[in-house]
Amino acid sequence: MKLDSDIFADGQPIPTKYTCDGTDVSPPLNWSDVPPDTKSFALICDDPDAPMGTWVHWVLYDLPATSSHLNEALPTMDPLPDGSKQGVNDFKRIGYGGPCPPPGSPHRYFFKLYALDTKLVLKSRATKAQLLNAMHGHVLAEASLMGVYQRRR
């Protein structure tokens, strides 16, 4: 399975628009080469370089198996019109919260997409830990896209 974006390449900077220094909207994402038995997708975005440990920026699940992309600026609501559910990030909000590292070294942001063999029986507003637990034993494939962001102020 492959995951990419029209606005940054793997290992490259995430444009400011998609961070707390911009409009803080979610980036567009695309995926392909999906396993044929996929019943749903889940997505997690986190920052393993955060000073207090891995910081969760986005938890999204029950994406339809027929989907192949996410548009830019996904609404920060739950559920979404297509039935997808958004979890709570470490900003204590629903939906996407963009990169917002302290000034200094660049941080890495991993967007991880999971193809699942089931639609999860998981309530809305789940945490990353709850999602990972619910996905256990159901992951058919995964793909990752990593972007970097650095604040200089």
DSSP file (Angstrom, degrees, kcal/mol; ACC not computed):
  #  RESIDUE AA STRUCTURE BP1 BP2  ACC     N-H-->O    O-->H-N    N-H-->O    O-->H-N    TCO  KAPPA ALPHA  PHI   PSI    X-CA   Y-CA   Z-CA
    1    1 A M              0   0    0      0, 0.0     2,-0.4     0, 0.0    32,-0.2   0.000 360.0 360.0 360.0 144.8    0.0    0.0    0.0
    2    2 A K  E     -A   32   0A   0     30,-2.2    30,-1.8   141,-0.1     2,-0.4  -0.943 360.0-169.0-123.2 142.6    1.2    3.5   -0.8
    3    3 A L  E     +A   31   0A   0     -2,-0.4     2,-0.3   141,-0.3    28,-0.2  -0.998  20.3 150.0-129.5 130.8    0.4    6.8    0.9
    4    4 A D  E     -A   30   0A   0     26,-2.6    26,-3.0    -2,-0.4     2,-0.3  -0.914  29.4-135.9-148.9 177.9    1.4   10.2   -0.5
    5    5 A S        -     0   0    0      3,-0.6    24,-0.2    -2,-0.3     3,-0.1  -0.976  16.6-136.9-138.6 150.6    0.3   13.9   -0.6
    6    6 A D  S    S+     0   0    0     -2,-0.3     3,-0.1    22,-0.3    23,-0.1   0.582 104.6  49.4 -78.7 -10.5    0.1   16.5   -3.3
    7    7 A I  S    S+     0   0    0     21,-0.4     2,-0.3     1,-0.3    -1,-0.2   0.590 117.7  17.3-112.2 -12.1    1.6   19.1   -1.0
    8    8 A F        -     0   0    0      6,-0.1    -3,-0.6    -3,-0.1    -1,-0.3  -0.970  66.0-133.3-156.1 148.2    4.7   17.4    0.5
    9    9 A A    >   -     0   0    0     -2,-0.3     3,-2.5     4,-0.2    -5,-0.1  -0.575  49.9 -72.8 -94.4 161.2    6.9   14.5   -0.4
   10   10 A D  T 3  S+     0   0    0      1,-0.3   137,-0.2    -2,-0.2    -1,-0.1  -0.295 122.1  11.3 -55.0 128.6    8.1   11.9    2.1
   11   11 A G  T 3  S+     0   0    0    135,-4.2    -1,-0.3     1,-0.3   136,-0.2   0.421 106.5 114.2  83.3  -0.7   10.8   13.4    4.4
   12   12 A Q  S <  S-     0   0    0     -3,-2.5   136,-1.8   134,-0.5    -1,-0.3  -0.575  75.5 -77.9-102.5 164.5   10.1   16.9    3.1
   13   13 A P  B     -c  148   0B   0      0, 0.0   136,-0.2     0, 0.0    -4,-0.2  -0.282  37.8-127.2 -62.1 140.7    8.8   20.0    5.0
   14   14 A I        -     0   0    0    134,-2.9    -6,-0.1    -6,-0.1     5,-0.0  -0.776  38.0-106.4 -82.1 127.0    5.0   20.3    5.6
   15   15 A P    >   -     0   0    0      0, 0.0     3,-2.0     0, 0.0     7,-0.1  -0.235  24.8-116.2 -58.3 145.4    3.8   23.6    4.3
   16   16 A T  G >  S+     0   0    0      1,-0.3     3,-2.2     2,-0.2     6,-0.5   0.789 108.7  73.3 -52.7 -34.1    3.1   26.2    7.0
   17   17 A K  G 3  S+     0   0    0      1,-0.3     8,-1.1     5,-0.2     7,-0.9   0.819  95.9  51.5 -50.9 -33.3   -0.6   26.3    6.0
   18   18 A Y  G <  S+     0   0    0     -3,-2.0    -1,-0.3     6,-0.2     2,-0.2   0.134 104.7  71.7 -95.4  19.5   -1.1   22.9    7.6
   19   19 A T  S X >S-     0   0    0     -3,-2.2     3,-1.5    79,-0.2     5,-1.2  -0.688  98.5 -94.7-125.6 176.6    0.5   23.9   10.9
   20   20 A C  T 3 5S+     0   0    0     79,-2.5    80,-0.1     1,-0.3    -3,-0.1   0.673 123.3  61.4 -68.6 -15.2   -0.4   26.0   13.9
   21   21 A D  T 3 5S+     0   0    0     78,-0.4    -1,-0.3    -5,-0.2    -4,-0.1   0.548 115.0  31.6 -85.4  -8.1    1.5   28.9   12.2
   22   22 A G  T < 5S-     0   0    0     -3,-1.5    -5,-0.2    -6,-0.5    -4,-0.1  -0.026 124.8 -54.4-117.2-137.8   -0.9   28.8    9.3
   23   23 A T  T   5 -     0   0    0     -6,-0.8    -5,-0.2    -2,-0.1    -3,-0.1   0.479  64.7-133.3 -90.2  -2.6   -4.6   27.9    9.0
   24   24 A D      < +     0   0    0     -5,-1.2     2,-0.3    -7,-0.9    -6,-0.2   0.856  49.8 152.6  57.0  41.3   -4.0   24.5   10.7
   25   25 A V        -     0   0    0     -8,-1.1    -1,-0.2    -6,-0.1    -2,-0.1  -0.709  51.1 -96.9 -99.1 155.2   -6.1   22.6    8.2
   26   26 A S        -     0   0    0     48,-0.3    47,-2.7    -2,-0.3    -1,-0.1  -0.396  40.7-117.5 -69.5 145.2   -5.5   18.9    7.4
   27   27 A P        -     0   0    0      0, 0.0     2,-0.3     0, 0.0    47,-0.1  -0.431  30.0 -99.7 -79.5 157.0   -3.3   18.1    4.4
   28   28 A P        -     0   0    0      0, 0.0   -21,-0.4     0, 0.0     2,-0.3  -0.578  43.3-169.3 -73.1 139.6   -4.7   16.2    1.3
   29   29 A L  E     - B   0  70A   0     41,-1.9    41,-2.8    -2,-0.3     2,-0.3  -0.972   8.2-167.8-131.7 146.9   -3.6   12.6    1.4
   30   30 A N  E     -AB   4  69A   0    -26,-3.0   -26,-2.6    -2,-0.3     2,-0.3  -0.972   4.1-171.5-132.4 146.2   -3.9    9.9   -1.3
   31   31 A W  E     +A    3   0A   0     37,-2.7     2,-0.3    -2,-0.3   -28,-0.2  -0.979   7.2 168.1-140.1 156.8   -3.4    6.1   -1.2
   32   32 A S  E     +A    2   0A   0    -30,-1.8   -30,-2.2    -2,-0.3    -2,-0.0  -0.880  50.5  58.4-151.5 178.3   -3.2    3.2   -3.6
   33   33 A D        +     0   0    0     -2,-0.3    -1,-0.1   -32,-0.2     0, 0.0   0.920  69.2 179.6  56.4  48.9   -2.3   -0.5   -3.9
   34   34 A V        -     0   0    0     -3,-0.1    -1,-0.2   -33,-0.1    34,-0.0  -0.575  34.5-103.3 -82.6 138.8   -5.0   -1.4   -1.3
   35   35 A P    >   -     0   0    0      0, 0.0     3,-1.6     0, 0.0    -1,-0.1  -0.353  29.3-124.8 -59.3 142.0   -5.5   -5.1   -0.3
   36   36 A P  T 3  S+     0   0    0      0, 0.0    -2,-0.0     0, 0.0    -3,-0.0   0.753 106.3  57.1 -63.9 -25.2   -8.6   -6.5   -2.0
   37   37 A D  T 3  S+     0   0    0     78,-0.0     2,-0.1   103,-0.0    28,-0.0   0.269  74.8 136.6 -90.7  13.3  -10.2   -7.6    1.4
   38   38 A T    <   +     0   0    0     -3,-1.6    79,-0.2     1,-0.2     3,-0.1  -0.399  25.6 174.9 -64.2 130.3  -10.1   -4.1    2.9
   39   39 A K        -     0   0    0     77,-3.2    26,-0.8     1,-0.4     2,-0.3   0.605  65.9 -12.3-108.3 -21.4  -13.3   -3.2    4.8
   40   40 A S  E     -ED  64 116B   0     76,-1.2    76,-3.0    24,-0.2    -1,-0.4  -0.973  61.0-126.7-167.0 169.7  -12.2    0.1    6.2
   41   41 A F  E     -ED  63 115B   0     22,-1.8    22,-2.1    -2,-0.3    21,-0.6  -0.892  12.4-163.6-124.1 156.8   -9.2    2.4    6.8
   42   42 A A  E     -ED  61 114B   0     72,-1.9    72,-2.9    -2,-0.3     2,-0.4  -0.975   6.2-161.1-134.8 151.3   -7.7    4.1    9.9
   43   43 A L  E     -ED  60 113B   0     17,-3.5    17,-2.6    -2,-0.3     2,-0.4  -0.998   7.4-177.2-136.1 136.6   -5.2    6.9   10.1
   44   44 A I  E     -ED  59 112B   0     68,-2.2    68,-3.3    -2,-0.4     2,-0.5  -0.999   4.5-168.9-129.7 135.5   -3.0    8.2   12.8
   45   45 A C  E     +ED  58 111B   0     13,-2.2    12,-3.1    -2,-0.4    13,-1.6  -0.993  21.2 158.5-121.9 126.7   -0.7   11.2   12.7
   46   46 A D  E     -ED  56 110B   0     64,-1.8    64,-2.7    -2,-0.5    10,-0.2  -0.957  38.0-132.1-145.8 166.4    1.8   11.7   15.5
   47   47 A D  E >   -E   55   0B   0      8,-2.6     8,-2.3    -2,-0.3     3,-1.0  -0.942  12.7-174.4-120.5 103.8    5.1   13.4   16.4
   48   48 A P  T 3  S+     0   0    0      0, 0.0     6,-0.1     0, 0.0    -1,-0.1   0.564  81.1  65.9 -76.1  -5.9    7.7   11.1   18.1
   49   49 A D  T 3   +     0   0    0     59,-0.5     5,-0.1     6,-0.1    60,-0.1   0.382  69.1 126.9 -96.7   3.8   10.0   14.1   18.6
   50   50 A A    X   -     0   0    0     -3,-1.0     3,-1.9     1,-0.1     0, 0.0  -0.315  69.4-120.4 -62.6 144.1    7.8   16.0   21.1
   51   51 A P  T 3  S+     0   0    0      0, 0.0    -1,-0.1     0, 0.0     3,-0.1   0.801 111.4  44.2 -58.0 -31.9    9.5   16.9   24.3
   52   52 A M  T 3  S-     0   0    0      1,-0.4     2,-0.2     0, 0.0    -2,-0.1   0.183 127.4 -83.4 -99.3  17.8    7.0   15.0   26.5
   53   53 A G  S <  S-     0   0    0     -3,-1.9    -1,-0.4    -5,-0.1    -3,-0.1  -0.475  85.1  -9.8 105.4 178.0    6.9   11.9   24.3
   54   54 A T        -     0   0    0     -2,-0.2     2,-0.5    -6,-0.1    -8,-0.0  -0.223  64.9-151.1 -55.1 128.6    5.0   11.0   21.2
   55   55 A W  E     -E   47   0B   0     -8,-2.3    -8,-2.6    36,-0.0     2,-0.5  -0.906   7.8-137.5-107.5 126.0    2.3   13.7   20.5
   56   56 A V  E     +E   46   0B   0     -2,-0.5    34,-2.7   -10,-0.2    35,-0.3  -0.721  25.5 172.0 -88.7 124.2   -0.9   12.6   18.7
   57   57 A H  E     +     0   0B   0    -12,-3.1    40,-1.9    -2,-0.5     2,-0.3   0.658  65.0  13.0-102.6 -22.1   -2.1   15.0   16.0
   58   58 A W  E     -E   45   0B   0    -13,-1.6   -13,-2.2    38,-0.2     2,-0.4  -0.954  47.8-174.9-161.6 135.5   -4.9   13.1   14.4
   59   59 A V  E     +E   44   0B   0     28,-0.3    28,-3.3    -2,-0.3     2,-0.4  -0.981  20.4 164.5-132.3 118.9   -7.0    9.9   14.9
   60   60 A L  E     +EF  43  86B   0    -17,-2.6   -17,-3.5    -2,-0.4     2,-0.3  -1.000   5.7 161.2-139.8 133.3   -9.3    9.0   12.1
   61   61 A Y  E     +EF  42  85B   0     24,-2.9    24,-3.3    -2,-0.4   -19,-0.2  -0.935  46.4  48.6-151.7 171.2  -11.1    5.6   11.6
   62   62 A D  E     +     0   0B   0    -21,-0.6   -20,-0.2    -2,-0.3    -1,-0.1   0.778  64.3 167.9  60.5  30.1  -14.0    3.8    9.8
   63   63 A L  E     -E   41   0B   0    -22,-2.1   -22,-1.8    -3,-0.1    -1,-0.2  -0.568  46.3 -97.8 -65.7 135.5  -13.0    5.4    6.6
   64   64 A P  E >   -E   40   0B   0      0, 0.0     3,-1.7     0, 0.0   -24,-0.2  -0.217  21.3-125.6 -59.0 145.6  -14.9    3.6    3.9
   65   65 A A  T 3  S+     0   0    0    -26,-0.8   -25,-0.2     1,-0.3   -27,-0.1   0.720 109.8  61.7 -62.7 -22.2  -13.1    0.8    2.0
   66   66 A T  T 3  S+     0   0    0    -27,-0.2    -1,-0.3     2,-0.0     2,-0.1   0.561  83.2 103.7 -81.9  -8.5  -14.0    2.6   -1.3
   67   67 A S    <   +     0   0    0     -3,-1.7     3,-0.1     1,-0.1    -4,-0.0  -0.434  37.8 172.3 -77.8 150.2  -12.0    5.7   -0.3
   68   68 A S        +     0   0    0      1,-0.3   -37,-2.7    -2,-0.1     2,-0.3   0.269  63.4  21.0-136.2   5.4   -8.7    6.5   -1.9
   69   69 A H  E     -B   30   0A   0    -39,-0.3     2,-0.4   -41,-0.0    -1,-0.3  -0.989  58.1-133.1-163.8 164.4   -8.0   10.0   -0.6
   70   70 A L  E     -B   29   0A   0    -41,-2.8   -41,-1.9    -2,-0.3     3,-0.1  -0.999  30.6-130.1-122.6 131.4   -8.7   12.7    2.0
   71   71 A N        -     0   0    0     -2,-0.4     3,-0.4   -43,-0.2   -45,-0.1  -0.353  34.3 -89.2 -73.4 159.7   -9.4   16.2    0.8
   72   72 A E  S    S+     0   0    0      1,-0.2    -1,-0.1   -44,-0.1   -46,-0.0  -0.337 106.8  22.9 -61.9 149.4   -7.6   19.2    2.3
   73   73 A A  S    S-     0   0    0    -47,-2.7    -1,-0.2     1,-0.2     3,-0.1   0.907  76.9-163.5  60.7  49.3   -9.2   20.8    5.3
   74   74 A L        -     0   0    0     -3,-0.4   -48,-0.3   -47,-0.1    22,-0.3  -0.422  33.2 -99.6 -58.6 134.5  -11.3   17.9    6.6
   75   75 A P        -     0   0    0      0, 0.0     2,-1.7     0, 0.0    -1,-0.1  -0.263  23.7-125.5 -59.8 144.0  -13.9   19.3    9.0
   76   76 A T  S    S+     0   0    0     19,-0.1     2,-0.3    -3,-0.1    18,-0.2  -0.520  74.2 109.6 -89.4  68.8  -13.1   18.9   12.7
   77   77 A M        -     0   0    0     -2,-1.7     3,-0.1     0, 0.0     9,-0.0  -0.910  65.4-106.6-137.4 162.9  -16.4   17.2   13.4
   78   78 A D  S    S+     0   0    0     -2,-0.3     2,-0.1     1,-0.2     7,-0.1  -0.977  94.5  22.6-145.8 129.6  -17.4   13.7   14.3
   79   79 A P  S    S-     0   0    0      0, 0.0     6,-0.2     0, 0.0    -1,-0.2   0.657  85.5-140.1 -77.1 168.0  -18.8   11.8   12.6
   80   80 A L    >   -     0   0    0      4,-2.9     3,-2.4    -2,-0.1    -2,-0.0  -0.470  31.8 -98.2 -84.1 163.5  -17.9   13.0    9.1
   81   81 A P  T 3  S+     0   0    0      0, 0.0    -1,-0.1     0, 0.0    -3,-0.0   0.780 123.8  54.6 -55.6 -29.0  -20.5   12.9    6.3
   82   82 A D  T 3  S-     0   0    0      2,-0.0     3,-0.1     1,-0.0     0, 0.0   0.406 123.7-101.7 -86.2   4.4  -19.2    9.6    4.9
   83   83 A G  S <  S+     0   0    0     -3,-2.4   -20,-0.0     1,-0.3    -1,-0.0   0.313  75.6 142.5  93.7  -8.3  -19.5    7.9    8.3
   84   84 A S        -     0   0    0     -5,-0.1    -4,-2.9     1,-0.1     2,-0.4  -0.303  42.1-138.8 -61.5 150.1  -15.8    8.2    9.2
   85   85 A K  E     -F   61   0B   0    -24,-3.3   -24,-2.9    -6,-0.2     2,-0.4  -0.896   7.1-149.7-114.9 144.5  -15.1    8.9   12.9
   86   86 A Q  E     -F   60   0B   0     -2,-0.4    39,-1.2   -26,-0.2   -26,-0.3  -0.934  13.2-150.1-114.1 137.1  -12.5   11.2   14.3
   87   87 A G        -     0   0    0    -28,-3.3     8,-1.5    -2,-0.4     2,-0.5  -0.223  29.6 -82.7 -92.3-175.2  -10.8   10.7   17.6
   88   88 A V  B     -H   94   0C   0     38,-1.8    40,-0.4     6,-0.2     6,-0.2  -0.781  41.6-153.1 -92.9 129.5   -9.4   13.0   20.2
   89   89 A N    >   -     0   0    0      4,-2.8     3,-1.9    -2,-0.5   -32,-0.2  -0.321  37.2 -91.8 -91.0-179.5   -5.8   14.3   19.6
   90   90 A D  T 3  S+     0   0    0    -34,-2.7   -33,-0.1     1,-0.3    -1,-0.1   0.521 124.1  68.2 -76.3  -2.9   -3.4   15.3   22.3
   91   91 A F  T 3  S-     0   0    0    -35,-0.3    -1,-0.3     2,-0.2     3,-0.1   0.422 116.8-116.6 -83.8  -1.1   -4.6   18.9   21.9
   92   92 A K  S <  S+     0   0    0     -3,-1.9     2,-0.3     1,-0.3    -2,-0.2   0.791  78.4 117.3  68.0  31.3   -7.8   17.5   23.5
   93   93 A R        -     0   0    0      2,-0.2    -4,-2.8    -4,-0.1     2,-0.3  -0.856  69.8-106.7-124.4 161.1   -9.7   18.3   20.3
   94   94 A I  B    S+H   88   0C   0     -2,-0.3    -6,-0.2    -6,-0.2     2,-0.1  -0.651  81.0   0.5 -82.1 140.8  -11.6   16.3   17.7
   95   95 A G  S    S-     0   0    0     -8,-1.5     2,-0.2   -36,-0.3   -36,-0.2  -0.389 107.7  -2.8  86.5-158.3   -9.9   16.0   14.3
   96   96 A Y        -     0   0    0    -22,-0.3     2,-0.4   -38,-0.1   -38,-0.2  -0.499  45.6-177.7 -79.8 135.6   -6.6   17.3   13.0
   97   97 A G        -     0   0    0    -40,-1.9     3,-0.1    -2,-0.2    -7,-0.1  -0.971  27.6-136.0-127.7 115.9   -4.3   19.5   14.9
   98   98 A G        -     0   0    0     -2,-0.4   -79,-0.2   -74,-0.2   -78,-0.1  -0.026  35.6 -63.1 -72.8 172.2   -1.3   20.5   12.9
   99   99 A P        +     0   0    0      0, 0.0   -79,-2.5     0, 0.0   -78,-0.4  -0.229  54.2 161.4 -52.6 137.1    2.4   20.6   13.7
  100  100 A C        +     0   0    0    -81,-0.2    50,-0.0   -80,-0.1   -81,-0.0  -0.268  13.9 168.3-155.7  54.7    3.2   23.1   16.4
  101  101 A P        -     0   0    0      0, 0.0     3,-0.1     0, 0.0   -51,-0.1  -0.266  42.4 -97.4 -73.5 160.7    6.6   22.1   17.8
  102  102 A P        -     0   0    0      0, 0.0    49,-0.5     0, 0.0    -2,-0.0  -0.387  58.3 -79.9 -66.4 157.0    8.6   24.3   20.2
  103  103 A P  S    S+     0   0    0      0, 0.0     2,-0.4     0, 0.0    49,-0.2  -0.245  97.6  53.2 -56.8 147.1   11.3   26.5   18.4
  104  104 A G  S    S+     0   0    0     47,-2.0     3,-0.1    -3,-0.1    47,-0.1  -0.990  89.6  25.5 133.9-138.1   14.5   24.5   17.7
  105  105 A S  S    S-     0   0    0     -2,-0.4    46,-0.3     1,-0.1     2,-0.1  -0.223  84.0 -96.8 -64.6 151.3   15.1   21.3   15.9
  106  106 A P        -     0   0    0      0, 0.0     2,-0.3     0, 0.0    44,-0.2  -0.372  36.4-141.5 -66.0 148.6   12.7   20.0   13.2
  107  107 A H  E     - G   0 149B   0     42,-2.8    42,-1.9    -3,-0.1     2,-0.4  -0.809   9.8-126.8-108.4 153.5   10.2   17.5   14.3
  108  108 A R  E     - G   0 148B   0     -2,-0.3     2,-0.5    40,-0.2   -59,-0.5  -0.836  16.5-160.0-101.4 137.7    9.0   14.5   12.2
  109  109 A Y  E     - G   0 147B   0     38,-3.3    38,-2.4    -2,-0.4     2,-0.6  -0.969   6.5-158.1-121.8 115.7    5.3   13.9   11.6
  110  110 A F  E     -DG  46 146B   0    -64,-2.7   -64,-1.8    -2,-0.5     2,-0.7  -0.845   5.8-164.1-100.5 119.9    4.2   10.4   10.7
  111  111 A F  E     -DG  45 145B   0     34,-3.2    34,-2.2    -2,-0.6     2,-0.5  -0.920  16.5-170.1 -97.3 115.1    0.9    9.9    8.8
  112  112 A K  E     -DG  44 144B   0    -68,-3.3   -68,-2.2    -2,-0.7     2,-0.4  -0.942   6.1-165.3-117.2 120.6    0.2    6.2    9.2
  113  113 A L  E     -DG  43 143B   0     30,-2.8    30,-2.2    -2,-0.5     2,-0.4  -0.872   3.9-163.0-106.5 135.2   -2.6    4.6    7.2
  114  114 A Y  E     -DG  42 142B   0    -72,-2.9   -72,-1.9    -2,-0.4     2,-0.5  -0.972  11.4-149.2-121.1 128.5   -4.0    1.2    8.0
  115  115 A A  E     -DG  41 141B   0     26,-2.8    25,-3.2    -2,-0.4    26,-1.2  -0.862  26.6-161.1 -91.5 126.7   -6.1   -1.1    5.8
  116  116 A L  E     -DG  40 139B   0    -76,-3.0   -77,-3.2    -2,-0.5   -76,-1.2  -0.802  27.6-139.0-115.5 151.9   -8.3   -3.2    8.0
  117  117 A D  S    S+     0   0    0     21,-2.1     2,-0.3    -2,-0.3    22,-0.1   0.263  88.3  32.6 -89.6  12.2  -10.3   -6.4    7.4
  118  118 A T  S    S-     0   0    0     20,-0.3     2,-0.5   -78,-0.2   -79,-0.2  -0.973  83.3-106.4-154.4 162.8  -13.3   -5.0    9.4
  119  119 A K        -     0   0    0     -2,-0.3   -79,-0.1   -80,-0.1     2,-0.0  -0.890  54.0-114.0 -90.9 129.9  -15.2   -1.9   10.2
  120  120 A L        -     0   0    0     -2,-0.5     2,-1.1     1,-0.1    15,-0.1  -0.324   8.3-140.3 -71.7 144.2  -14.3   -1.2   13.8
  121  121 A V        +     0   0    0     13,-0.1     2,-0.4    -2,-0.0    -1,-0.1  -0.752  58.1 133.1 -97.8  82.4  -16.8   -1.4   16.6
  122  122 A L        -     0   0    0     -2,-1.1     4,-0.1     4,-0.0     3,-0.1  -0.999  55.4-118.9-140.2 131.2  -15.4    1.7   18.3
  123  123 A K    >   -     0   0    0     -2,-0.4     3,-0.5     1,-0.1   -38,-0.0  -0.144  41.5 -88.5 -64.4 163.4  -17.2    4.7   19.7
  124  124 A S  T 3  S+     0   0    0      1,-0.2   -37,-0.1   -37,-0.1    -1,-0.1  -0.264 107.8  34.3 -65.1 159.8  -16.6    8.2   18.4
  125  125 A R  T 3  S+     0   0    0    -39,-1.2   -38,-0.2     1,-0.2    -1,-0.2   0.801  81.2 168.9  64.3  33.4  -13.9   10.3   19.9
  126  126 A A    <   -     0   0    0     -3,-0.5   -38,-1.8   -39,-0.1    -1,-0.2  -0.330  30.3-122.8 -71.9 157.5  -11.5    7.4   20.5
  127  127 A T     >  -     0   0    0    -40,-0.2     4,-2.3     1,-0.1     5,-0.2  -0.462  28.7-102.7 -90.2 169.8   -7.9    8.0   21.5
  128  128 A K  H  > S+     0   0    0    -40,-0.4     4,-2.9     1,-0.2     5,-0.2   0.922 123.6  52.2 -58.0 -44.7   -4.9    6.6   19.6
  129  129 A A  H  > S+     0   0    0      1,-0.2     4,-2.1     2,-0.2    -1,-0.2   0.906 109.7  48.2 -61.2 -42.5   -4.5    3.9   22.3
  130  130 A Q  H  > S+     0   0    0      2,-0.2     4,-2.3     1,-0.2    -1,-0.2   0.897 112.8  49.0 -64.9 -39.6   -8.2    2.8   21.9
  131  131 A L  H  X S+     0   0    0     -4,-2.3     4,-2.2     2,-0.2    -2,-0.2   0.939 110.5  49.4 -65.6 -46.8   -7.8    2.8   18.1
  132  132 A L  H  X S+     0   0    0     -4,-2.9     4,-1.0     1,-0.2    -1,-0.2   0.898 111.9  49.6 -59.5 -40.2   -4.7    0.7   18.2
  133  133 A N  H >< S+     0   0    0     -4,-2.1     3,-0.5    -5,-0.2    -1,-0.2   0.918 111.6  47.8 -63.6 -44.2   -6.3   -1.8   20.6
  134  134 A A  H 3< S+     0   0    0     -4,-2.3    -1,-0.2     1,-0.2    -2,-0.2   0.817 111.3  51.7 -67.4 -30.7   -9.4   -2.1   18.4
  135  135 A M  H >< S+     0   0    0     -4,-2.2     3,-2.9    -5,-0.1     4,-0.4   0.669  79.0 124.2 -79.9 -16.8   -7.2   -2.6   15.2
  136  136 A H  T << S+     0   0    0     -4,-1.0    -3,-0.0    -3,-0.5    -4,-0.0  -0.186  84.1   7.3 -52.1 125.5   -5.2   -5.4   16.8
  137  137 A G  T 3  S+     0   0    0      2,-0.1    -1,-0.3     1,-0.0    -2,-0.1   0.456 116.6  81.6  82.7   1.6   -5.4   -8.5   14.6
  138  138 A H    <   +     0   0    0     -3,-2.9   -21,-2.1   -22,-0.0     2,-0.6   0.360  54.8 115.5-119.3   3.6   -7.2   -6.6   11.8
  139  139 A V  E     + G   0 116B   0     -4,-0.4   -23,-0.2   -23,-0.2     3,-0.1  -0.671  30.2 173.4 -83.7 117.6   -4.4   -4.8    9.9
  140  140 A L  E     -     0   0B   0    -25,-3.2     2,-0.3    -2,-0.6    -1,-0.2   0.806  69.9 -16.3 -87.2 -35.5   -4.1   -6.1    6.3
  141  141 A A  E     - G   0 115B   0    -26,-1.2   -26,-2.8  -106,-0.1    -1,-0.4  -0.977  59.1-154.5-162.3 159.1   -1.5   -3.5    5.3
  142  142 A E  E     - G   0 114B   0     -2,-0.3     2,-0.3   -28,-0.2   -28,-0.2  -0.990   4.4-169.2-142.5 154.4   -0.1   -0.2    6.4
  143  143 A A  E     - G   0 113B   0    -30,-2.2   -30,-2.8    -2,-0.3     2,-0.4  -0.971   8.4-155.6-139.4 152.5    1.6    2.8    4.7
  144  144 A S  E     - G   0 112B   0     -2,-0.3     2,-0.4   -32,-0.2  -141,-0.3  -0.976  10.4-171.6-135.6 145.0    3.4    5.8    6.1
  145  145 A L  E     - G   0 111B   0    -34,-2.2   -34,-3.2    -2,-0.4     2,-0.5  -0.996  14.2-160.6-132.6 127.2    4.2    9.3    5.0
  146  146 A M  E     + G   0 110B   0     -2,-0.4  -135,-4.2   -36,-0.2  -134,-0.5  -0.937  11.0 176.9-116.6 128.6    6.6   11.4    7.0
  147  147 A G  E     - G   0 109B   0    -38,-2.4   -38,-3.3    -2,-0.5     2,-0.3  -0.859  17.1-139.9-119.8 160.8    6.8   15.2    6.8
  148  148 A V  E     -cG  13 108B   0   -136,-1.8  -134,-2.9    -2,-0.3     2,-0.3  -0.863  15.0-176.3-119.9 155.1    9.0   17.6    8.9
  149  149 A Y  E     - G   0 107B   0    -42,-1.9   -42,-2.8    -2,-0.3     2,-0.4  -0.982   1.9-172.3-150.7 141.1    8.3   21.0   10.4
  150  150 A Q        -     0   0    0     -2,-0.3     2,-0.5   -44,-0.2   -45,-0.1  -0.999  12.1-152.4-137.0 134.0   10.5   23.4   12.3
  151  151 A R        -     0   0    0    -49,-0.5   -47,-2.0    -2,-0.4    -2,-0.0  -0.908   9.1-175.2-103.8 132.7    9.6   26.6   14.1
  152  152 A R              0   0    0     -2,-0.5    -1,-0.1   -49,-0.2   -47,-0.0   0.519 360.0 360.0-105.7  -8.7   12.4   29.2   14.3
  153  153 A R              0   0    0    -49,-0.0    -1,-0.2   -51,-0.0    -2,-0.0   0.513 360.0 360.0 -72.6 360.0   10.9   31.9   16.4
